[in-house]
Amino acid sequence: MNKDIVAGKWKQIVGKAKVLWGDLTDDDLEKVEGNADKLAGLIQEKYGKTLEEAKKEVKHFFDQNS
């Protein structure tokens, strides 16, 4: 996963993130700005997952969309 590519494409893939993680608000996703660590933290908080689980989901999501 190339973090620069993901951050640059974030506005294009944010819709896919909304579908996958429906509990995240538009404001949540705007604050993330394509940052994998921030997104994992939000997923951990909103869905009650471990940080490791959230990071795996985010990595998989970014790998598919970068």
N, C-alpha and C positions, 0 to 999 in steps of 0.2 A: 504494500500500500504506500503510495507516494502522497505524503501529507499536503504538499504544495498543490498537487493536481486536485485532490479532494477539496481543499479550501477554495480553489479557483472555480470548481464546478458546483459548489455547495448550493447556490441558488437554483441550479438545474435539477439537483437530486433531492432537494428538501421535500418535494412532494412525495417521493418514494419513502422518505423517512416518516412522513406523517401517516402514510398507510401502514407501515410496519409498526410504528410506536404511536398509536392513536391517542394515548394519554398525554403526549407532549404537546404543549400549546405552540402556536406560531411564535410567541415571544420566547419560549424556551429554545426553539430551533434557531431563531434569529441570533440569540446570544451565543449559541454554540459556534457559529461561523465556520463550520466544517472541522472544528477541533475534536479529534477522536476522544481525548481524555475528558473533555467537558461533556460530550455526548454520553460517554460511558457513565459518568457521574450522575447525570440526569436520569438515565435508564435505571441505574441502581436505586436511586431515590424514589422514582415514581412506581417502579415495578417490584421493589423489594428483592432484587437479585443481588448476588454477591458481585463485587467489583470485577472479579475474574470472569464471571458469566457475562456481565455487561460488556467487558472489553472484547470477548470472543464474538459477541453479536455485532458489535460495531466494526470489528476487523472484517468479519464476513460481509457485512453490508458495504463497507468501503471497497473491499476487493471486487465485489460484483459491480460496483458503480463507478470505478475509476478507470 
